[in-house]
Amino acid sequence: MAFLLLLHEKMRLQRKVNKLTLRQTQLSHRKDRITKNIERVQKLYSKKQTQLEKTAQIAQSQFSNNIRNSMGLGTQGQMFNPMASGNYLSGGLTTFVINAMQGQLYNNNQPLKDGVDFTDTSNGGLFSQMMTEYMQGTLKENTEIKDGKTVSLNTYGKGEFTKEEYEAFTYAMTNAQMAQQQANWQCQQISTNYQSNVSIWLEAQQEALELEQNEVLLPLEMEETDIDLDMESCETQLEYAKARLENIKSACSDGIKNSAPTFGLG
């Protein structure tokens, strides 16, 4: 009778071990699926974070570029080319300076003081003629040697521009370059303020996105925790059941030996 009870217990424990082993395998598969889902969500929101950062960078760059273009300091319609040399478009003056000089010298189509008139467009216009010589490096004071001394002819360049025209031209250039420095500083300040605002916006967007990610991950992580607890419990039960089963198997083996007939040899 005792042997039958042991045999029954052995079969019961074997079924339990089998069920726990199956349960352990099922939990492992669930854990793999949950882990992959968590990784998928993390990758998705990591991509969204990267897109946000790129969007902010592009917005900052576009804004700065638009501001500079609007002030004649950007690349749009820019005649200054630092990679070129020896030509009119690369003489060191930007579109901003050229436009500012023209604005001063054209003087609303009115002659300047001393009778200097840049509004006359005959022969290409006085401004274009002087600018061409400036770029070519020939807009210099004309002199001659008289009685062993260098004497000014009060003209400048090959076009023999007057002193008043030369002074008006160079004065306008100096003013335009100073205005360019001021405009450049304004561009930097406006761009810096915009970048600061974009940084604040980006931080708020990233925080909102992180909150959204946590809300999506929460049920997955809770399920993962439950699975981990179930797997831990299953592992404990399985170890106990296996140990108990081994003991029962050993007891059954001893019972079989003890119940075997000895045929008078015992």
C-alpha positions, 0 to 999 in steps of 0.5 A, a space after each residue: 500500500 505504501 509503495 502505491 502511495 509513493 508511485 501515485 505521488 511520483 506521478 503527481 510530482 512528474 505532472 507538476 514538473 511538466 506543468 511548471 516547465 511548460 509554464 516556465 517556457 510560456 512565461 519566457 516567450 511572453 517575456 521575450 515579446 514584452 522585451 521586444 515591444 519595450 525596445 520597439 517603443 524606446 526606438 520609436 521615441 528615440 527617433 522622435 527625439 532625434 527628429 525634434 532636435 533636427 527640426 529645432 536645428 533646421 529652424 534655427 539655421 533657416 531663421 538665421 539665414 533668412 535674417 541675413 538674407 533680408 539684410 543683404 548679409 546672407 548668401 542670397 544674391 551675394 556678390 562677395 565670394 571668398 573663394 574667388 579672386 581678382 574680379 569685381 565680384 570678389 573684391 572684398 565688398 559685400 552686397 550690403 556695402 555696395 547697396 549702402 554706398 549706392 543709397 548714400 551716393 545716389 542721394 535720392 537722385 540729387 547731386 551731393 555737395 560740391 557738385 558731385 553727382 553720382 546720379 549721372 548714368 552716362 558711360 556706365 555711371 560714376 559709381 560703377 566706374 569708380 567701383 570698377 577701378 577700386 576693385 582693380 586697385 587703380 583708384 589711387 591719387 594721380 601724381 607727377 614729378 615736378 622740380 624733383 618733387 611729387 605733386 598731386 594732380 588732384 585727380 584719382 584713377 584712370 578715370 581722373 575722378 575729382 578729389 571731391 568724387 573720390 572723398 565722397 566715394 571713400 566716405 560712403 564706403 567707410 559709412 557702409 562698412 560701419 553700418 554692415 558691422 552694426 547690421 551683423 551685430 543685430 543679426 547675431 542678437 536676433 539669431 541668439 534670441 531666436 535660438 534661445 526661444 527654440 531651445 526653450 521650445 525644444 526642452 518643453 517638447 522633449 519633456 512632453 515626448 518623454 512623458 508620452 513615452 513613459 505612459 506608453 511604457 508603463 503597462 508594458 513594464 508592469 506586465 514585464 514585472 508581473 512576468 518576472 515575479 511569475 518566473 521567479 515563483 515558477 522557478 522556486 516551485 520547479 526546483 522544489 518539485 524536482 527535488 521532491 520528485 528525485 526523493 520519491 523516485 529514490 524511495 520507489 526504487 528502494 520499495 521495488 527492491 524490498 518487494 522483489 521475491 528472494 526465492 528463498 535466498 534471503 
